Structures are given as C-alpha cells and as structure tokens.
Amino acid sequence: MSNDLALPGVQAGHPALRDDTIVAGGSGRPRIRLRFNPLTAFWLLIIAILVLPILLFLAVAFSPALLDQGPQWFTLSAFATALNGHLLVGFLNSLMVGVVTAVLSAAVAFGLAWAVQRTDVWGRRLWTGAVFALLLTPSYLIALGWERLLEPNGVLESLGLHPDAARSVFYGPVGIVLVLTVKGIPFAYLAISNALRGLGHEFEDAVRVHGGGPLSAILVVVSLLGPAIWAALAIVFAESVGDFGVASTLANDSHFTVATFTLYNAVQAFPVQFPVAAAVSWVLLLLVVLALLAQSRALRGRSYRVLGGRTRPAVRRRLSLRAQVLVSSALVMLLVVALGVPMFGAVSASLIDGLGSLAGTHQWSLANYGRVIGSPGLSGPLAYSSELAAITATITIVLAVVCARLLANKGGTFGGRMLDLVLLAAVALPGIVFAAGYIFAYNLPVTNAVGIHLYGTTGLLLLAYLATALPSTSRVLTGSMSQLQDSMLSASRVHGRGAIRSWFSIVVPVVARPLLSAWLLTYTATLLELPVSQLLSPPGSQPISVGITTTLGKYDFGGGTAMEVLAILSALLVVGVGYLLFRLVTPAGWRRLGGAR
C-alpha cells in the first residue's frame, strides 16, 4: 500500500512539485502524489512531545478560557494566587535553598577538581568514578537513605543509638541543603574540571614569581575560571529549584514547603488547579532565567581567553604525607556523606524485618527481600519500569541520533538552529513541569475529540519519558556525531550502498560505544525517574519509583528499602551486561575505535 499523499486539483508543473513527486491522472482530473517525508514526520513528533504540551500548559496561566479552564480570556489571577500565602513561602524557600546549594556545591566541586587535577592525591580515578556514580543517583534515594537512619524507630535506634539532635537538624532546611548540595556537586565538578584542565600552569608560576603564596595562586585561578564557576552556579541553582525528589520526600516529611511540591499539589488537588500550576511553572522558569542573567551580567565586558599556543601543561603538586592524609580524609568524608551514609541507611533498613511497623521480628535477616521477590505487588513495579526503561532508551537513541546529526550541522540549516533552541529550552524545564504539561494537554476535550485517548495509559507515560530523555541524550551524542565526515557516507553511496545500509555499515561502527553509553545512561535514568512517574503512572501499574514511595508511605520501610536496593542492583546489572556483551559480541574493529594503545 502506498503512503503517498494525493492532492487533487493541482496541475502538473506546479511550483510545489519536487523531484520526489509523482504526477498521475484519472478521470480527466490531474493528481499529485507526494512521497512521505521522514524529516517532516520527525519535526511533527518533536512538536507533539516537546513543544505543544508545554506551550498549551503555560498558556493557561494567562488565558484559562482559551482551553476551557475558566471564563477569563486574559487574567493574572493565577499569578496572584501563586505569589500569595504558602505558595509564596514555597518560592522563597526554593530561592534560598537554590542559592545556598549552588554556592556550597561550586565550592566543594572546585576543591575536588583541584585535588584531582592539580595534586597527586591518592585514588584520583576513584574520586572521579564516585562523581559519576553520584550523578546517576536520584536525589530522592539519597534523601530516603538518610531518613531511614535518623527517623524515629529507624536503623540507628534499632542499634541502640538515639540521634535526636541529628534528627532535629536534618529534618529541615539544613538536611534539604545537604542532600541537594551533594547532588549538585557532579554538575559543578564537570563544569569546573573541564575548564581547569585547559588552564595552563604559567599563571600560578607568575603569582609565585611576584611573591604570592598558594592561596594567592588559587585566587587567581578562581578568577580565571569565572565562566566555568558561574556556569556551575547557574546549573546547580536550576537543578535545585526544579528538584522534585527531595521535595516529595525529605522536604514534605519536614513540612518545609518548596515550589515544586506546591505545583504537584495544584495538579493533584480536586478540582485540579491547572492555571495555578502553570503560574507556578512560570515562576520556576523565571528563577532559572534570573540565574542565567546573573551569569551573563557577571561575565560581561571581561575576557577569559587564556588558552593559546604557548599554554604550558599544568604540573601536579606533590603532596607531603600529612597533606595526603588530610586531603584524602576530606575526600573520604565527602564520599561517606554523599553515598556512604545513604547506601548504609538503605541496605541496613532493608535487612531489618518489619522496620517501621509493629509487625515483624525486627531482627536482621533477608526476609524483606524474600517478601519483595515473592509478592507481585512489590516486584511488579521493577519489572514494569525495566520494560518501560528499555523501550524508552531504544526509541530515544534512534531519535537522538537524528537530533545530534541536525545539531552537528546547525550552523548551516535553519532547522538545526531551531532544534538546538527547542532542546536547550527543554533541558532547562524541570521534570515536574513536563509531567504537568502532559496531564493538561492530553486530558483536554479537544484532544479526546480528535481521537487521541492517551490520558491514564502507559503510552502517555512512555511519551513523557521520551520527552524528558531526548534533550539530554541528544546533547550527549552531539559530540560524537559532530566528528563524522560526510565524505564517508558519500563514498559508501558512490559504491552502490543505500542510505540505510551506509548508516549501519559506516556510522554505527564509529559511534557504537557512545550509542551504548547513551542507551545505558537513558535506561538507568528512566528506571528510577520520579516526577513524571508520580504524576502520569496509569491506574493499576506503578513504576518502581512510585512503588518505593507508596510502600514507604505505608510505613513498610523494610519492604520499600529492599525495593530500592533491588532496583539499583538491577540497573548495575544491566550496565554490566551491556558493556560485557559489547566486548564479547561486537567486531574487534568496533571496540578499537576511540581506544588508546
């Protein structure tokens, strides 16, 4: 069956005809049959999953009548509600937490980058690996690990300890800032370390020649790293104010109102307050824009071009034994706070039978794991999320390759520049805004009238997963796709191979390893994703993140933490199996590409 589009009434030779059109006549009536354009279909998909739901949702804040959400065609009443009472308190709290978190994360990340790149501290690869492990760990799992330790009748009290003082400090803004700071360190580290790597050693030598000490040299380096430090501040601030994991766990348990949870409450209210939720989303976006404007203003009129042909490689400073011990101890303490304590809290809680309830023996055993594995209600969410994560990662990679190819050529095409703008805006949107936009857009009467019945289905959840994963995955693959020369594909086509076969024989071997890494990154991020899962999970089917929070909400702390541990182990297993299969199954040439001798 042909997939051409018939357009009657257009004469042959019309300017709209292209080389790929077929003109046919019938009954004295000329017809044009246009071939299906894959690029057009791709853009329609991008608009459907990234642009349209968010624009419709944000528009309702100003014009409720436009989408049957109220009588007013233009009003600011939703903003008046959003900037009043406990909603205003939520914004102020988010602003305070975001600023403090950004400053602390940037300071810690700078110290970590300096220790790893400018000194011979022990275990430099270990600390770099810990940063990436922290990057992949959801914020709500870090918060829940701390809570299982400190909560009443928690792990520490079951061990005979009484952490009353620590509990009173942690359950509040201090604990929230702590969790978001350790979660923001990887973002700040990646921004600062890449800039520090390109900064030569001559500036530090010049400081010392003029009588400056180590502290003066560090201050000069900090000033020269201004763009990277401001980028780190902006990124961490945006991540903190848009975070939903800590908002729905530690902040909610501490009765500390933040903006993202007020948005969630507006969507979950009865009746649903979509205009208020959209107004909250606008204010969240405004906070991110203000951070970017502050970054731009701080760097205006200054030059930071320090990398040139005479740049000398940085020299690692040899630390004395005492300095090695001090620096290594500080890094170990950071690792313990960021990953060690939450991991210990989750694993130990999962080994206590009946933790959080009056039932059970409260003895150390594997009973919780047996109960989770043997109960479909507790093991089903992991299987369900694993399936959705695999589907999402596969579709995302296919679309991300197309996006990355267009982004690599954005300087020459209008479509590439527009796609770059859309993906950049999507990266800045908090996940909770995406989820709210999908609830609104796909629950409209007009959506159902045209035959789109996705609300409350797994299909809508998959689309939302895809929308949140595609922007970042496309960015990850852009570097690899930018390295491809068009001459390779042209040579393959000249020798008789089709477009699809050329891609699989030329492009796929070159980018096989980045494709695998991007697939695994998307899989693990989707598996443990919370805000979209929380708002869009269909009735009767719970993703693993929703299953964990629901089980913990029933005070089944042992079962919930066992689900956490099994989910993390399953993600690590998939990552390990993926790289092992790549090593065993793929041709040797694929594995040598990008390697070093």
C-alpha positions as CSV (number, residue, x, y, z in Angstrom):
1,M,0.0,0.0,0.0
2,S,1.4,3.4,-1.0
3,N,1.9,6.0,1.7
4,D,1.8,8.9,-0.8
5,L,-0.5,11.9,-0.2
6,A,-2.9,12.6,-3.1
7,L,-3.6,16.3,-3.7
8,P,-6.3,16.7,-6.4
9,G,-6.7,19.8,-8.4
10,V,-3.0,20.8,-8.8
11,Q,-1.7,21.0,-12.3
12,A,1.5,19.2,-13.5
13,G,4.4,21.6,-13.5
14,H,3.1,23.5,-10.4
15,P,5.9,25.1,-8.4
16,A,5.1,23.0,-5.5
17,L,6.2,19.9,-7.4
18,R,9.5,18.5,-6.3
19,D,11.8,15.8,-7.7
20,D,10.2,13.2,-5.5
21,T,6.6,13.8,-6.6
22,I,4.7,11.5,-9.0
23,V,2.1,13.1,-11.2
24,A,-0.9,10.8,-12.2
25,G,-4.2,11.5,-13.9
26,G,-7.5,9.9,-13.5
27,S,-11.0,10.7,-14.9
28,G,-9.6,13.8,-16.6
29,R,-8.5,15.2,-13.2
30,P,-4.8,15.6,-12.6
31,R,-3.5,14.4,-9.3
32,I,-0.2,14.8,-7.4
33,R,1.1,12.1,-5.1
34,L,3.7,13.3,-2.7
35,R,6.1,10.9,-1.1
36,F,6.3,10.6,2.6
37,N,8.9,12.9,4.1
38,P,10.6,11.4,7.2
39,L,12.1,14.7,8.3
40,T,8.6,16.2,8.4
41,A,7.4,13.3,10.5
42,F,10.3,13.8,12.8
43,W,9.5,17.5,13.3
44,L,5.8,16.7,13.9
45,L,7.0,14.3,16.6
46,I,9.2,16.9,18.2
47,I,6.4,19.4,18.3
48,A,4.0,16.8,19.7
49,I,6.2,15.6,22.6
50,L,8.3,18.7,23.4
51,V,6.6,21.9,22.2
52,L,2.8,21.6,22.1
53,P,2.1,20.1,25.6
54,I,4.3,22.7,27.4
55,L,3.1,25.7,25.4
56,L,-0.6,24.8,26.0
57,F,0.0,24.2,29.7
58,L,1.9,27.5,30.2
59,A,-0.6,29.5,28.1
60,V,-3.5,28.5,30.5
61,A,-1.8,30.7,33.2
62,F,-2.8,33.8,31.2
63,S,-5.9,32.7,29.3
64,P,-7.9,30.0,31.1
65,A,-10.9,30.4,28.7
66,L,-8.6,29.6,25.7
67,L,-8.6,26.0,26.9
68,D,-11.9,25.7,28.8
69,Q,-10.2,26.2,32.2
70,G,-12.2,29.3,33.2
71,P,-14.2,32.3,31.9
72,Q,-11.3,34.8,31.5
73,W,-9.6,35.3,28.2
74,F,-6.8,37.2,29.9
75,T,-6.1,37.3,33.6
76,L,-3.2,37.4,36.1
77,S,-5.3,35.9,38.9
78,A,-3.4,32.7,38.8
79,F,-0.1,34.5,39.4
80,A,-1.8,36.4,42.3
81,T,-2.7,33.1,43.8
82,A,0.8,31.6,43.1
83,L,2.5,34.5,44.8
84,N,0.5,34.5,48.0
85,G,0.3,32.5,51.2
86,H,2.1,29.2,51.4
87,L,2.8,29.2,47.7
88,L,4.9,32.4,48.1
89,V,6.6,30.8,51.1
90,G,7.5,27.8,48.8
91,F,9.1,30.1,46.2
92,L,11.1,32.0,48.8
93,N,12.2,28.7,50.4
94,S,13.2,27.4,46.9
95,L,15.1,30.6,46.2
96,M,17.0,30.4,49.5
97,V,17.8,26.7,49.1
98,G,18.9,27.1,45.5
99,V,21.3,30.0,46.3
100,V,22.9,28.2,49.3
101,T,23.1,24.9,47.4
102,A,24.7,26.5,44.4
103,V,27.4,28.2,46.4
104,L,28.2,25.2,48.5
105,S,28.3,22.8,45.5
106,A,30.5,25.1,43.5
107,A,32.9,25.5,46.4
108,V,33.2,21.8,47.1
109,A,33.4,20.9,43.4
110,F,36.3,23.4,42.9
111,G,38.2,21.8,45.8
112,L,37.5,18.3,44.4
113,A,38.6,19.3,40.9
114,W,41.8,21.0,42.2
115,A,42.7,17.9,44.3
116,V,42.1,15.5,41.4
117,Q,43.8,17.5,38.6
118,R,46.4,19.7,40.3
119,T,47.7,17.3,43.0
120,D,48.9,13.7,43.2
121,V,46.3,12.8,45.8
122,W,45.7,9.1,46.3
123,G,42.9,7.4,44.3
124,R,42.2,10.1,41.7
125,R,40.3,7.6,39.5
126,L,38.2,6.5,42.5
127,W,37.1,10.1,43.2
128,T,36.2,10.7,39.5
129,G,34.2,7.5,39.4
130,A,32.4,8.5,42.6
131,V,31.3,11.7,41.0
132,F,29.7,9.9,38.1
133,A,28.1,7.4,40.5
134,L,26.6,10.4,42.4
135,L,25.5,11.9,39.1
136,L,23.4,8.8,38.3
137,T,21.9,8.5,41.8
138,P,18.4,10.1,42.1
139,S,18.1,12.8,44.8
140,Y,15.2,11.1,46.5
141,L,17.2,7.9,47.1
142,I,19.9,9.9,48.8
143,A,17.3,11.6,51.0
144,L,15.5,8.3,51.8
145,G,18.8,6.7,52.8
146,W,19.4,9.5,55.4
147,E,15.8,9.3,56.6
148,R,16.0,5.6,57.3
149,L,18.9,6.2,59.6
150,L,17.6,9.1,61.5
151,E,13.9,8.7,61.7
152,P,12.2,7.5,65.0
153,N,12.4,3.8,65.3
154,G,14.8,3.8,62.4
155,V,18.1,2.0,61.9
156,L,20.2,3.9,64.4
157,E,17.5,3.5,67.1
158,S,17.3,-0.2,66.4
159,L,21.1,-0.3,67.0
160,G,20.6,1.3,70.4
161,L,21.6,4.8,69.4
162,H,19.4,7.9,69.9
163,P,20.1,10.5,67.1
164,D,17.6,13.1,68.4
165,A,19.9,16.1,67.9
166,A,20.9,15.0,64.4
167,R,17.3,14.3,63.5
168,S,16.1,17.8,64.6
169,V,18.8,19.4,62.4
170,F,18.5,17.1,59.4
171,Y,14.7,17.3,59.1
172,G,14.5,20.9,57.8
173,P,16.4,23.3,55.6
174,V,19.8,22.0,56.7
175,G,19.1,18.5,55.6
176,I,17.5,19.6,52.4
177,V,20.5,21.8,51.5
178,L,22.9,18.9,52.4
179,V,21.2,16.5,50.1
180,L,20.8,18.9,47.2
181,T,24.4,20.1,47.7
182,V,25.9,16.6,47.3
183,K,23.5,16.0,44.3
184,G,24.7,19.3,42.8
185,I,28.4,18.5,43.2
186,P,28.7,16.4,40.0
187,F,27.2,19.1,37.8
188,A,29.5,21.8,39.2
189,Y,32.5,19.4,39.1
190,L,32.0,18.7,35.4
191,A,31.8,22.4,34.6
192,I,34.8,23.4,36.6
193,S,37.1,20.5,36.0
194,N,36.9,20.8,32.2
195,A,37.9,24.4,32.4
196,L,40.6,23.8,34.9
197,R,42.1,21.1,32.7
198,G,42.7,23.7,29.9
199,L,44.2,26.3,32.2
200,G,48.0,26.3,32.0
201,H,50.4,26.4,34.9
202,E,52.1,29.8,33.8
203,F,49.5,31.8,35.8
204,E,50.4,30.1,39.1
205,D,54.1,30.5,38.3
206,A,53.6,34.2,37.7
207,V,51.9,34.6,41.1
208,R,54.7,32.8,42.9
209,V,57.4,34.9,41.0
210,H,55.8,38.0,42.3
211,G,55.8,36.7,45.9
212,G,52.4,35.2,46.1
213,G,51.7,32.0,48.1
214,P,49.5,29.0,47.3
215,L,46.4,30.8,48.5
216,S,47.1,33.8,46.1
217,A,47.6,31.3,43.2
218,I,44.3,29.6,43.9
219,L,42.5,33.0,44.0
220,V,44.0,33.9,40.6
221,V,42.9,30.6,39.2
222,V,39.4,31.1,40.6
223,S,39.2,34.5,38.8
224,L,40.3,33.0,35.5
225,L,37.7,30.2,35.9
226,G,34.9,32.8,36.1
227,P,32.8,31.4,33.2
228,A,33.0,27.9,34.5
229,I,32.2,28.8,38.1
230,W,29.3,30.9,37.1
231,A,28.1,28.1,34.8
232,A,28.3,25.7,37.8
233,L,26.4,28.1,40.0
234,A,23.6,28.5,37.4
235,I,23.4,24.8,36.7
236,V,23.2,23.8,40.3
237,F,20.7,26.5,41.1
238,A,18.4,25.4,38.3
239,E,18.7,21.8,39.3
240,S,18.0,22.6,43.0
241,V,14.9,24.8,42.4
242,G,13.5,22.3,40.0
243,D,14.2,19.2,42.0
244,F,11.2,17.1,42.9
245,G,12.8,14.1,44.6
246,V,13.8,15.9,47.8
247,A,10.6,18.0,47.6
248,S,8.4,14.9,47.7
249,T,10.4,13.1,50.4
250,L,12.6,15.0,52.9
251,A,11.0,18.4,52.4
252,N,7.5,17.0,52.6
253,D,8.3,14.9,55.7
254,S,9.9,18.0,57.3
255,H,6.9,20.2,56.5
256,F,9.2,22.5,54.6
257,T,7.3,24.0,51.6
258,V,9.1,24.3,48.3
259,A,7.9,25.4,44.9
260,T,8.0,22.1,43.0
261,F,5.8,20.4,45.6
262,T,3.2,23.3,45.5
263,L,3.0,22.7,41.8
264,Y,2.4,19.0,42.4
265,N,-0.3,19.8,45.0
266,A,-2.0,22.1,42.5
267,V,-2.2,19.3,39.9
268,Q,-3.3,16.7,42.4
269,A,-6.0,19.0,44.0
270,F,-9.7,18.5,43.5
271,P,-10.7,20.2,41.4
272,V,-7.4,20.4,39.5
273,Q,-5.9,24.0,39.6
274,F,-4.2,24.0,36.2
275,P,-3.9,27.8,35.9
276,V,-2.2,28.0,39.3
277,A,0.1,25.1,38.4
278,A,1.0,26.9,35.2
279,A,1.7,30.1,37.1
280,V,4.0,28.2,39.5
281,S,5.8,26.8,36.4
282,W,6.3,30.3,35.0
283,V,7.9,31.4,38.3
284,L,10.2,28.4,38.3
285,L,11.3,29.2,34.8
286,L,11.8,32.8,35.8
287,L,14.1,31.7,38.6
288,V,16.2,29.8,36.1
289,V,16.3,32.7,33.7
290,L,17.4,35.1,36.5
291,A,20.3,32.7,37.3
292,L,21.3,32.8,33.6
293,L,21.1,36.6,33.6
294,A,23.2,36.9,36.7
295,Q,25.8,34.7,35.0
296,S,25.7,36.8,31.9
297,R,26.0,40.1,33.8
298,A,28.9,38.9,35.9
299,L,30.9,38.0,32.8
300,R,30.0,41.0,30.7
301,G,32.9,43.1,29.5
302,R,35.6,40.7,30.6
303,S,37.9,38.4,28.6
304,Y,38.8,34.9,29.8
305,R,40.8,33.8,26.8
306,V,43.7,32.1,28.5
307,L,44.2,29.0,26.2
308,G,46.7,29.6,23.4
309,G,49.6,28.1,21.6
310,R,52.0,29.0,24.4
311,T,49.9,27.4,27.2
312,R,52.0,25.2,29.3
313,P,50.6,21.9,30.8
314,A,49.7,22.1,34.4
315,V,52.0,20.4,36.9
316,R,50.6,18.2,39.6
317,R,51.7,19.4,43.0
318,R,53.4,16.6,45.1
319,L,51.7,16.5,48.5
320,S,53.5,15.7,51.7
321,L,52.4,12.7,53.7
322,R,50.5,14.9,56.1
323,A,48.8,16.8,53.2
324,Q,48.0,13.4,51.5
325,V,46.3,12.2,54.7
326,L,44.3,15.5,55.2
327,V,43.1,15.7,51.6
328,S,42.3,12.0,51.3
329,S,40.4,12.2,54.6
330,A,38.4,15.1,53.4
331,L,37.5,13.3,50.1
332,V,36.6,10.1,52.0
333,M,34.3,12.2,54.3
334,L,32.7,13.7,51.2
335,L,32.1,10.2,49.7
336,V,30.7,9.0,53.0
337,V,28.2,11.8,53.3
338,A,27.2,11.7,49.6
339,L,27.0,8.0,49.0
340,G,28.1,6.0,52.0
341,V,25.5,7.1,54.6
342,P,22.5,6.8,52.2
343,M,23.7,3.4,51.0
344,F,24.2,2.2,54.5
345,G,20.8,3.5,55.5
346,A,19.0,1.8,52.6
347,V,20.9,-1.5,52.9
348,S,20.7,-1.8,56.7
349,A,17.0,-0.8,56.7
350,S,16.3,-3.5,54.1
351,L,17.8,-6.1,56.4
352,I,15.6,-5.3,59.4
353,D,12.4,-7.4,59.4
354,G,9.4,-5.2,60.0
355,L,11.2,-1.8,60.2
356,G,8.7,1.0,60.5
357,S,5.8,-1.2,61.7
358,L,4.7,-3.1,64.8
359,A,4.7,-6.4,62.8
360,G,7.8,-8.4,62.2
361,T,10.6,-9.6,64.4
362,H,12.8,-6.5,63.9
363,Q,15.7,-8.9,63.5
364,W,18.4,-8.7,60.9
365,S,17.5,-11.1,58.0
366,L,16.8,-11.3,54.3
367,A,13.0,-11.6,55.0
368,N,12.3,-8.3,53.2
369,Y,14.0,-9.4,50.0
370,G,12.1,-12.6,50.1
371,R,8.8,-10.8,50.6
372,V,9.5,-8.3,47.7
373,I,10.6,-11.1,45.3
374,G,7.7,-13.3,46.2
375,S,5.0,-10.6,46.1
376,P,3.7,-9.5,42.6
377,G,2.6,-6.2,44.2
378,L,6.2,-5.4,45.3
379,S,8.2,-7.0,42.5
380,G,5.8,-5.9,39.7
381,P,6.9,-2.2,39.7
382,L,10.5,-3.2,39.0
383,A,9.6,-5.4,36.0
384,Y,7.2,-2.7,34.7
385,S,9.8,0.1,35.0
386,S,12.5,-2.1,33.4
387,E,10.3,-2.8,30.4
388,L,9.5,0.9,30.0
389,A,13.1,2.0,30.5
390,A,14.3,-0.4,27.8
391,I,11.6,0.8,25.3
392,T,12.3,4.5,26.2
393,A,16.1,4.1,25.8
394,T,15.8,2.4,22.5
395,I,13.4,4.9,20.9
396,T,15.4,7.8,22.5
397,I,18.6,6.6,20.9
398,V,17.1,6.4,17.4
399,L,15.6,10.0,17.7
400,A,18.7,11.3,19.5
401,V,20.9,10.2,16.6
402,V,18.8,12.3,14.2
403,C,18.8,15.2,16.6
404,A,22.5,15.0,17.2
405,R,23.1,14.9,13.4
406,L,21.0,18.0,12.9
407,L,22.7,19.8,15.8
408,A,26.1,19.0,14.4
409,N,25.0,20.8,11.2
410,K,23.1,23.6,12.9
411,G,25.4,26.2,11.5
412,G,24.2,25.5,8.0
413,T,20.5,24.8,8.5
414,F,17.6,26.8,10.0
415,G,16.0,23.5,11.2
416,G,19.2,22.6,13.1
417,R,19.2,26.0,14.9
418,M,15.6,25.7,15.8
419,L,16.1,22.2,17.1
420,D,19.0,23.4,19.2
421,L,16.8,26.1,20.7
422,V,14.0,23.7,21.5
423,L,16.3,21.1,23.1
424,L,18.1,23.8,25.1
425,A,14.8,25.1,26.5
426,A,13.6,21.5,27.2
427,V,16.8,20.8,29.2
428,A,16.0,23.9,31.4
429,L,12.5,22.7,32.2
430,P,12.0,20.8,35.5
431,G,10.6,17.3,35.1
432,I,7.6,18.2,37.2
433,V,6.6,20.9,34.6
434,F,6.9,18.3,31.8
435,A,4.6,16.0,33.7
436,A,2.0,18.7,34.5
437,G,2.1,19.8,30.8
438,Y,1.3,16.2,29.7
439,I,-1.5,15.8,32.1
440,F,-3.1,19.0,30.9
441,A,-2.5,18.7,27.1
442,Y,-3.6,15.1,26.8
443,N,-6.7,15.5,29.0
444,L,-8.2,18.4,27.1
445,P,-11.6,17.8,25.4
446,V,-10.2,18.8,22.0
447,T,-7.5,16.1,22.4
448,N,-10.1,13.4,23.0
449,A,-12.3,14.8,20.2
450,V,-9.7,14.2,17.6
451,G,-9.3,10.6,18.7
452,I,-6.2,10.9,21.0
453,H,-7.1,8.9,24.1
454,L,-3.7,8.7,26.0
455,Y,-4.5,10.1,29.4
456,G,-4.1,7.4,32.1
457,T,-2.3,5.0,29.8
458,T,1.2,3.6,29.6
459,G,1.5,5.2,26.2
460,L,1.4,8.7,27.7
461,L,3.9,7.7,30.4
462,L,6.3,6.5,27.6
463,L,5.9,9.7,25.7
464,A,6.7,11.7,28.8
465,Y,9.8,9.6,29.5
466,L,10.8,10.1,25.9
467,A,10.3,13.9,26.1
468,T,12.5,14.2,29.3
469,A,15.2,11.9,28.0
470,L,15.6,13.1,24.4
471,P,17.1,16.6,25.0
472,S,19.9,15.4,27.3
473,T,20.7,12.3,25.2
474,S,20.9,14.3,22.1
475,R,23.4,16.6,23.7
476,V,25.4,13.6,24.8
477,L,25.6,12.3,21.3
478,T,26.2,15.6,19.6
479,G,30.0,15.5,20.2
480,S,30.4,12.1,18.6
481,M,28.1,12.9,15.6
482,S,30.0,16.1,15.0
483,Q,33.2,14.1,14.4
484,L,31.6,12.3,11.4
485,Q,32.8,13.4,8.0
486,D,30.1,13.4,5.3
487,S,32.7,12.1,2.8
488,M,32.5,8.6,4.4
489,L,28.8,8.3,3.7
490,S,29.2,9.8,0.3
491,A,31.9,7.2,-0.6
492,S,29.6,4.4,0.5
493,R,26.8,5.8,-1.6
494,V,29.1,6.1,-4.6
495,H,29.9,2.4,-4.3
496,G,26.3,1.4,-4.6
497,R,25.0,1.2,-1.0
498,G,21.7,2.7,0.1
499,A,21.3,5.3,2.8
500,I,20.2,2.9,5.5
501,R,22.9,0.3,4.7
502,S,25.5,3.1,4.6
503,W,24.5,4.3,8.1
504,F,24.7,0.8,9.6
505,S,28.0,-0.1,7.9
506,I,29.7,3.3,8.3
507,V,28.2,5.4,11.1
508,V,27.1,2.7,13.6
509,P,30.6,1.1,14.0
510,V,32.2,4.6,14.6
511,V,29.7,5.7,17.2
512,A,28.8,2.2,18.7
513,R,30.4,2.8,22.1
514,P,28.8,6.3,22.6
515,L,25.5,4.8,21.5
516,L,25.8,2.1,24.1
517,S,26.8,4.5,26.8
518,A,23.9,6.8,25.9
519,W,21.4,3.9,25.9
520,L,22.6,2.7,29.3
521,L,22.5,6.3,30.7
522,T,18.9,6.7,29.5
523,Y,17.9,3.3,30.8
524,T,19.2,3.9,34.3
525,A,17.8,7.5,34.5
526,T,14.3,6.3,33.3
527,L,14.3,3.3,35.5
528,L,14.5,5.4,38.7
529,E,12.7,8.6,37.4
530,L,10.2,10.1,39.9
531,P,8.3,13.3,39.0
532,V,6.9,12.1,35.6
533,S,6.2,8.7,37.1
534,Q,4.5,10.2,40.1
535,L,2.0,12.2,38.0
536,L,1.5,10.0,35.0
537,S,1.6,6.4,36.3
538,P,-1.5,4.7,34.9
539,P,-4.1,3.1,37.3
540,G,-3.1,-0.4,38.3
541,S,0.5,0.0,37.1
542,Q,3.2,1.5,39.3
543,P,6.8,2.4,38.1
544,I,9.4,1.4,40.6
545,S,9.9,4.9,42.0
546,V,6.2,5.3,42.7
547,G,6.2,1.8,44.2
548,I,9.0,2.6,46.5
549,T,7.4,5.9,47.8
550,T,4.0,4.2,48.1
551,T,5.4,1.3,50.1
552,L,7.4,3.7,52.4
553,G,4.2,5.8,52.8
554,K,2.6,2.7,54.3
555,Y,5.4,2.6,56.9
556,D,6.8,-0.6,55.3
557,F,10.3,0.7,55.5
558,G,11.9,-2.7,55.2
559,G,10.0,-3.6,52.0
560,G,10.5,-0.1,50.5
561,T,14.2,-0.1,51.0
562,A,14.5,-3.6,49.7
563,M,12.8,-2.4,46.6
564,E,15.4,0.4,46.4
565,V,18.3,-1.9,46.7
566,L,16.9,-4.4,44.1
567,A,16.2,-1.5,41.7
568,I,19.8,-0.2,42.0
569,L,21.3,-3.7,41.6
570,S,19.2,-4.4,38.5
571,A,20.4,-1.1,37.0
572,L,24.0,-2.0,37.7
573,L,23.4,-5.5,36.3
574,V,22.1,-4.1,33.0
575,V,25.0,-1.7,32.8
576,G,27.5,-4.5,33.4
577,V,25.8,-6.9,31.0
578,G,25.6,-4.2,28.3
579,Y,29.3,-3.5,28.4
580,L,30.2,-7.2,28.6
581,L,28.1,-8.0,25.5
582,F,29.7,-5.1,23.7
583,R,33.1,-6.6,24.5
584,L,32.1,-10.2,23.6
585,V,29.7,-9.8,20.6
586,T,30.8,-6.7,18.6
587,P,33.5,-7.0,16.0
588,A,37.0,-6.1,17.2
589,G,37.2,-3.0,15.0
590,W,34.2,-1.5,16.8
591,R,36.0,-1.9,20.1
592,R,39.2,-0.4,18.8
593,L,37.6,2.8,17.6
594,G,38.3,5.5,20.1
595,G,40.7,3.4,22.1
596,A,44.3,4.1,23.0
597,R,47.3,2.0,22.6
